[in-house]
Amino acid sequence: MKKQELVQYHSLLVLLGQEYVRRGDATRADFEPYRKLGVTPMSLQASRADHEEAVVTLVHILATRSTSETTRESTVAFD
């Protein structure tokens, strides 16, 4: 995956994380490992490897919160 694509994916995962917090499926504290990396989608001078680490960290956090007992059943329909 090219860096530009990785940054776009990073942006989408951040939005998804914000939605998890908004819905109560995760807390801001759940994302502390991600914040400690110091890389955001706007960190354009960060290396591809830095963005990749941030993406992997976000995916891990989101997957963990998706499988937790506190996650509510989705009401989203994919028609």
C-alpha positions as CSV (number, residue, x, y, z in Angstrom):
1,M,0.0,0.0,0.0
2,K,1.3,3.4,-0.9
3,K,1.8,6.1,1.8
4,Q,-1.0,8.2,0.5
5,E,-3.4,5.3,0.6
6,L,-2.2,4.4,4.1
7,V,-2.8,8.0,5.3
8,Q,-6.3,7.9,3.9
9,Y,-7.0,4.6,5.7
10,H,-5.5,6.1,8.8
11,S,-8.0,9.0,8.5
12,L,-10.9,6.6,8.1
13,L,-9.9,4.6,11.1
14,V,-9.7,7.7,13.3
15,L,-13.2,8.7,12.2
16,L,-14.4,5.2,13.1
17,G,-12.7,5.4,16.5
18,Q,-14.5,8.7,17.1
19,E,-17.8,7.0,16.3
20,Y,-17.0,4.2,18.7
21,V,-16.4,6.8,21.5
22,R,-19.6,8.7,20.5
23,R,-21.7,5.6,20.7
24,G,-20.1,4.5,24.0
25,D,-18.5,1.4,22.5
26,A,-15.1,2.7,23.5
27,T,-13.6,5.3,25.7
28,R,-10.9,7.9,25.0
29,A,-8.7,5.9,27.3
30,D,-9.0,2.9,25.0
31,F,-7.1,4.9,22.4
32,E,-4.2,5.9,24.7
33,P,-1.7,3.4,23.0
34,Y,-2.5,5.1,19.6
35,R,-2.1,8.6,21.1
36,K,1.2,7.7,22.6
37,L,2.6,7.1,19.0
38,G,2.2,10.8,18.3
39,V,1.2,10.1,14.7
40,T,-2.1,11.4,13.3
41,P,-3.4,11.4,9.7
42,M,-2.2,15.0,9.5
43,S,1.4,14.0,10.3
44,L,2.3,14.2,6.7
45,Q,6.0,14.3,7.4
46,A,5.8,11.0,9.4
47,S,7.2,8.0,7.6
48,R,5.1,5.3,6.0
49,A,6.2,3.0,8.7
50,D,4.9,5.4,11.4
51,H,1.5,5.6,9.7
52,E,1.5,1.8,9.3
53,E,2.2,1.3,13.1
54,A,-0.6,3.8,13.9
55,V,-3.0,2.0,11.5
56,V,-2.2,-1.4,13.1
57,T,-2.6,0.0,16.6
58,L,-6.0,1.5,15.7
59,V,-7.2,-1.7,14.0
60,H,-6.2,-3.7,17.1
61,I,-8.1,-1.3,19.4
62,L,-11.2,-1.2,17.2
63,A,-11.2,-5.0,16.8
64,T,-10.9,-5.4,20.6
65,R,-13.7,-3.1,21.3
66,S,-15.9,-4.7,18.5
67,T,-15.7,-8.0,20.2
68,S,-16.2,-6.8,23.8
69,E,-19.3,-7.6,25.7
70,T,-20.2,-3.9,25.8
71,T,-20.6,-3.5,22.0
72,R,-24.2,-3.1,21.1
73,E,-25.8,-4.8,18.1
74,S,-25.4,-2.8,15.0
75,T,-28.5,-1.0,13.6
76,V,-26.8,-0.3,10.3
77,A,-28.3,-1.9,7.2
78,F,-26.2,-2.6,4.2
79,D,-28.7,-2.7,1.3
